[in-house]
Structures are given as structure tokens and as C-alpha cells.
């Protein structure tokens, strides 16, 4: 299965959100929407009530909040494909997982750089997706720390069916390496959103991970 390029929307207000979403709407098939509370993160992003995406597009919500489960009803109303909460947050993860799964929504967990895989091993049976975070919380940027691929390898050993995402610093300089390293979903922020030609940047990444997949199959 080939890795997926998933453009990210990281917006501070509804107008910024609209601009970013419209910038990728013509070519993206899957979008990664960032939400943050200004507590778990240095900055606060657009409110969950202002989130939307075009029909026919798959949407993943990345919830960077201390208390992510306070907005469960809002997540259900939006009906995304996936909701990612952080292992470092607070609250009843098991109850959240049961509620999302009951409504056909996949459940993901994000791991900050310093958070070990061991923290989530007891819950892997109810987790559909794990996102390795190598970025800057609440804003575009960050550098890819390839040492974090060790987490990808460990998770794939523990649960081969698990979808693995990566957030932070993805560009044409590292997308191929990440895909070869076992990352299924490459969430791409500034490299696409700040590009003078977003669709060319997106297609360039798709080509790179396609090439990476062909090499892997050999």
C-alpha cells in the first residue's frame, strides 16, 4: 500500500482556515485539520465550530488539547474519518474510543518526540492510527528527526495493521525516506501551504513516495 500525502490546515481564524482549505481543495483527497487550545500548545487555532471541508474529501482531525474529550459531540457532528488525540492529554481515552468507533470514526493517538511507544501499548487494540509528531505544536514548521522512525518500526512490529502518520517538517528532502521507513500518511503543512505552486509541490511529493514504494517492492 502506497503512502499518502495529506495536506495540513493549521489556521488561527476562520478566514485563514478558508484560505488554506481552498488552496488545497482542488487536488487533495485527504486533509489533516489542526485544532489547538493554546494550553497544550503555545498558540490557539481555529475553533472546532468553524471547521469544515469540501464534500468528498477525507478529513482527519488532529486535536492538540489538554482536555481533548470535552469536544466529543462536535467531532461526531463533523463526522471525520479519523480523530487524533495526544497521548499526553487528559481524560477518558477508552470512553472516547468506544464512542468514536460506535459512530464509525477511527481513533488515532499522537506521540510527541519525548513520549515512548510503551505508553500506548496497553491500548493498541483500540487504536487505529498512531501519529509520530516531529513538528512545532500549533504552527507550521519543525524538523524531521529520522531517529523517530524507530517508533514506526516498533509499532509496526506490535501491530502490523496499524496506520502510521507523521507530522512535522515533511518536504521533498525527506518524504521518500519517511515512506521507505514505514510511514503510511505524510501530513504536509508549510511545504504545500507556503508554496507558490501548491499542486506542483503536492504532485512532486506523490512522485517521490511512489518511487520509494517501487524500490521497497523490489
N, C-alpha and C positions, 0 to 999 in steps of 0.2 A: 504493500500500500504506500503510495507516494505521499510525502509530507505536504502539508497545506500551508499556503501563505495567507495569513489572516490580518488585514489592516486594522490598526487600533484607532479608536476615537478617544482622546483624552482632552476634554473640554471644560473650561471653567465657568461657562454660562451658556444659555440656550442658543444664542446667536453663533457662538463659536462652535457649539455642537452641530448646528445645522450646516455650517460651512464645511466642517470636517466630514460629516456624513455625506453631503452632496459631492465632495471631492472624490470619494471612493465608490459612490453608488453605481456608477456606470460599469464597473468592472469587478468589484468584489463579490464573491459568493458567500463569504463568511466574514463577520465583523466582530471585533473584540472591543467591548464598551467598558471603559474605566469609570468606576464610581469611588469616591473617597469622602471621608468625613472631616478632614482637617485635624484629626486627633491621631488616628493610626498613621496618617500621612502628614507631611508639612503643609500641604495645600488642600483646599476643599474643591471638589469638582462639581459638575452639574448635578442637580438633584435628580433622584430616581424618577420623580414625577414628570421630568422634562425629557426623558429618554424615549427614543423612537428609532425605527429603522424601516427601510423600504420593504414592501411585501415581497416574498420570495427569497429574501436573504436570510441565511442562518445567522443568529446572534448569540454571542457568549457574553455574559455579564461578569466582570471582574470586580469584586466588591472588596475594597480596601478600607475596612471599618473595624473599630474596636468591638462593636456590637452589631455584627452583620445581620443577625436574625431578627432585628427589630423591623425589617422591611420585607418580611416573607410574603405578605399579601401583595405588595407591589410587584415583587418578582413574578408571582403567579399571574397577576393581571397582564404583565408584559409578555408572558409565555415565551421566554427564550429557549434555545436548545440546551443551554448549559449555564449554571451559576457557579462561579468560582469564589470561594471564601478563603481567607487565610488561616492556616493552622495556628497562627499566633493570636488570632482573635478570641473573643469570649463568647460563651453561650452554649446552647444545646445542639451540638452538631448532629447527633443521632436523630433527634426530632426533626431537624431541618432536612436531613437526607430522606427520611421517611416521607415527609410532606412533599418534597420536590418529586421524588420518584412516583408517588401516588398520582401526580398530575403530569407524568410523562416528561419531566425535566431532569436532565442529567446533572450530577453533582461533581464539582471539582474542588480541589484544595491547592492553594498556593503556598510555596515554601520560600521564605526569604533565604538569602545567602547563608546565614549562620544556622538555619534550622535543619536539624538532621532528619533523614528519612525515617529513622526509628520512631519519631514522634507520632507518625500516622500509620505505622504498620498495623496496629490493632484494628484500625478502621478500614483497611484496604478493601475488604469485601463489599463495602457500601460506597466506595469511591469510584467514579467513572473516569476521572481525569485528574492528573496532577500537573501543576504548572510550576516550572522552575523559574524563580524570579532573580534576574541579574541586572535589574534596572534601577531607576530612581523613582521612589514612591510618589505617585500623583503627578508626574510630569514626564515629557519625552526625555530621552537621554539614557545614560547608563552605558556600561561597557560589558561586553561579553566575557565572562570568566569561564573559560573552557574546562577548568577543573570541576565545575559543577556538572559536567557530563557524567561524572562518577555517580551522581544521584540518579541520572537517567538509566544507567546500566543496572544499578541496584534495583530500581523499581521494576524494570522490565524482567529481571530475574524473579522477583517476588510475585509479579502478576503480569504475564506476557500480554494479556488482552488490554491492559491499561493504556489509555491515550495520554501521551506526554506532551505538554506545551512548554514553550519557552517565551519569556517576556523580558526584554531589555537589551538594547544595543544591536538588534539584528540588522544586518546590512549585506551588501554584495561581497563584503570581505570575509564573512563567516557563515552565511546561510548554508553553503554546501557542507561545511564541517559539522554544523549542528544536525543537518539532515542525516549525514553519514553516522553521526553519533547516536541516532535513535530517536530524535525529536520528531514528533508527528505533526505538531502545529507550531508554526513560527509566527508569533504575534509581532507585527512590524509597525512601529509608530513613526518617529521622525523621518526615517529613510523614505517613506512614502508620502506622509503628510507635508513635509517640508520640501519635497522635490518640485522642481519646475515642470516636470512631466511625470505625474504620479503613475499613470498607466504604464509608461515605459519602465519605471522603477519596479513596479509590480510584476510585469512580464519578465523582466530581467531576473528577478529572484525565482520566479517559476521555472525559468530555463535552468538556472543553476541547481535547483534541488532536483529537477528532472534528470540532469546529468549525474548528480550524486546518486540517485536511485539506480540508474543504469550500471554504474560502477559497482554498487553494492550487490546487484543481482548476479554479476559475473562471479 
